[in-house]
Amino acid sequence: MKIAVYCPNWIGDAIMAIPFIQELKKHNPSAKIFVICKSWVSGIFENHKLIHQIISISDNDLSSISGTIKAGLKLRTMEFDSAYTLTDSFRSAFVLWLSGSKKRFGYNTQMRAFLLTDSKRLSHEIIHRSKKYLRLLEIDSDLMVYPKLYFTPFEKKWAKKEMMKIGFKNPVGILPYSVGKNRTLPNEVLKKWIKGSKNNYLVFGSKKDSEKSNNLIKSCKKNSIKSICGEYTLRESMVLLNSCDFTLCADSGLGHISASLGIPTISFFGVGNKEVTAPLGKKTYVIKHCSVCKEEECSDENQEMFCLKKITKIDIENSAQNIFFSF
């Protein structure tokens, strides 16, 4: 049996889709799982033991109606027995319909139910996004499934050599940047947290984060801190991240990767809803903070929410210790 899974376009959502793939394979052990995804998230699924093949689609492939039709029809050669779309877009259901898959599952969003053989009503209940995906399999919503990522021996060996070139061993990973400005951790706050620390710090991010990371390094001249923003592919960054002692993360895709690798992860949530998109990991601690800062208008009444500027270095160290000693 061949089963296709059309996965989400964002890194964090792609990580939250992995529990679905794990449960899908668990309930269909003899099936071959094919992942259809955008090219920039394909690194998430590389070398996964449960995935038979990754079908990567570029933005250009879906930039026009004719391109979308061509991409969908091209999938017909795969002869899928069934297919699931984990995104809510009309386009994903259209592509699966064009693929000729005998059964097509998804939520009845964006008036696309007619393209699916089995459509499910999307509940307005606030649940974690990974559980939203799992409900397409009629999985118990109380079940918590943690995503698993896999690296080959070659990748692990490469990461060890690369870390030697960088000059760090088991550094603290800083993953402060996000696509959303309101989710990004300010440099002035990070500087306060690492001031006087004896740890080695390695900053992760994309090429567009290079300037911000360089400014952070300039302001932390007395710290051992380096940046690799934009220097590696997503997959290479994942393997290097696996060498970190623990991480400080914004609400971002890299934060989800850190948690799924089992790295002690302190995740800071501003505008995001942690009940829906908190990173999945047994060694993850989420700190909810105000964003954007209300400054003088802040009433500080919400006991579950902290002022980001008031979080101290001691608070961070205590959070890290709580993670280490809890497992």
Secondary structure in CASP SS format (residue, H / E / C, confidence):
PFRMAT SS
TARGET T0000
AUTHOR 0000-0000-0000
METHOD secondary structure of the structure
MODEL  1
M C 1.00
K E 1.00
I E 1.00
A E 1.00
V E 1.00
Y E 1.00
C C 1.00
P C 1.00
N C 1.00
W C 1.00
I H 1.00
G H 1.00
D H 1.00
A H 1.00
I H 1.00
M H 1.00
A H 1.00
I H 1.00
P H 1.00
F H 1.00
I H 1.00
Q H 1.00
E H 1.00
L H 1.00
K H 1.00
K H 1.00
H H 1.00
N C 1.00
P C 1.00
S C 1.00
A C 1.00
K E 1.00
I E 1.00
F E 1.00
V E 1.00
I E 1.00
C E 1.00
K E 1.00
S H 1.00
W H 1.00
V H 1.00
S H 1.00
G H 1.00
I H 1.00
F H 1.00
E C 1.00
N C 1.00
H C 1.00
K C 1.00
L C 1.00
I C 1.00
H C 1.00
Q E 1.00
I E 1.00
I E 1.00
S E 1.00
I E 1.00
S C 1.00
D C 1.00
N H 1.00
D H 1.00
L H 1.00
S C 1.00
S C 1.00
I H 1.00
S H 1.00
G H 1.00
T H 1.00
I H 1.00
K H 1.00
A H 1.00
G H 1.00
L H 1.00
K H 1.00
L H 1.00
R H 1.00
T H 1.00
M H 1.00
E C 1.00
F C 1.00
D C 1.00
S E 1.00
A E 1.00
Y E 1.00
T E 1.00
L C 1.00
T C 1.00
D C 1.00
S C 1.00
F H 1.00
R H 1.00
S H 1.00
A H 1.00
F H 1.00
V H 1.00
L H 1.00
W H 1.00
L H 1.00
S H 1.00
G C 1.00
S C 1.00
K C 1.00
K E 1.00
R E 1.00
F E 1.00
G E 1.00
Y E 1.00
N C 1.00
T C 1.00
Q C 1.00
M C 1.00
R C 1.00
A H 1.00
F H 1.00
L H 1.00
L C 1.00
T C 1.00
D E 1.00
S E 1.00
K E 1.00
R C 1.00
L C 1.00
S C 1.00
H C 1.00
E C 1.00
I C 1.00
I C 1.00
H C 1.00
R H 1.00
S H 1.00
K H 1.00
K H 1.00
Y H 1.00
L H 1.00
R H 1.00
L H 1.00
L H 1.00
E C 1.00
I C 1.00
D C 1.00
S C 1.00
D C 1.00
L C 1.00
M C 1.00
V C 1.00
Y C 1.00
P C 1.00
K C 1.00
L C 1.00
Y C 1.00
F C 1.00
T C 1.00
P H 1.00
F H 1.00
E H 1.00
K H 1.00
K H 1.00
W H 1.00
A H 1.00
K H 1.00
K H 1.00
E H 1.00
M H 1.00
M H 1.00
K H 1.00
I H 1.00
G C 1.00
F C 1.00
K C 1.00
N C 1.00
P C 1.00
V E 1.00
G E 1.00
I E 1.00
L E 1.00
P C 1.00
Y C 1.00
S C 1.00
V C 1.00
G C 1.00
K H 1.00
N H 1.00
R H 1.00
T C 1.00
L C 1.00
P C 1.00
N H 1.00
E H 1.00
V H 1.00
L H 1.00
K H 1.00
K H 1.00
W H 1.00
I H 1.00
K C 1.00
G C 1.00
S C 1.00
K C 1.00
N C 1.00
N E 1.00
Y E 1.00
L E 1.00
V E 1.00
F C 1.00
G C 1.00
S C 1.00
K H 1.00
K H 1.00
D H 1.00
S H 1.00
E H 1.00
K H 1.00
S H 1.00
N H 1.00
N H 1.00
L H 1.00
I H 1.00
K H 1.00
S C 1.00
C C 1.00
K C 1.00
K C 1.00
N C 1.00
S E 1.00
I E 1.00
K E 1.00
S E 1.00
I C 1.00
C C 1.00
G C 1.00
E C 1.00
Y C 1.00
T C 1.00
L H 1.00
R H 1.00
E H 1.00
S H 1.00
M H 1.00
V H 1.00
L H 1.00
L H 1.00
N C 1.00
S C 1.00
C C 1.00
D C 1.00
F C 1.00
T E 1.00
L E 1.00
C E 1.00
A E 1.00
D C 1.00
S C 1.00
G H 1.00
L H 1.00
G H 1.00
H H 1.00
I H 1.00
S H 1.00
A H 1.00
S H 1.00
L C 1.00
G C 1.00
I C 1.00
P C 1.00
T E 1.00
I E 1.00
S E 1.00
F E 1.00
F E 1.00
G C 1.00
V C 1.00
G C 1.00
N C 1.00
K H 1.00
E H 1.00
V H 1.00
T H 1.00
A C 1.00
P C 1.00
L C 1.00
G C 1.00
K C 1.00
K C 1.00
T E 1.00
Y E 1.00
V E 1.00
I E 1.00
K E 1.00
H E 1.00
C C 1.00
S C 1.00
V C 1.00
C C 1.00
K C 1.00
E H 1.00
E H 1.00
E H 1.00
C C 1.00
S C 1.00
D C 1.00
E C 1.00
N C 1.00
Q C 1.00
E C 1.00
M C 1.00
F E 1.00
C C 1.00
L H 1.00
K H 1.00
K H 1.00
I C 1.00
T C 1.00
K H 1.00
I H 1.00
D H 1.00
I H 1.00
E H 1.00
N H 1.00
S H 1.00
A H 1.00
Q H 1.00
N H 1.00
I H 1.00
F H 1.00
F H 1.00
S H 1.00
F C 1.00
END
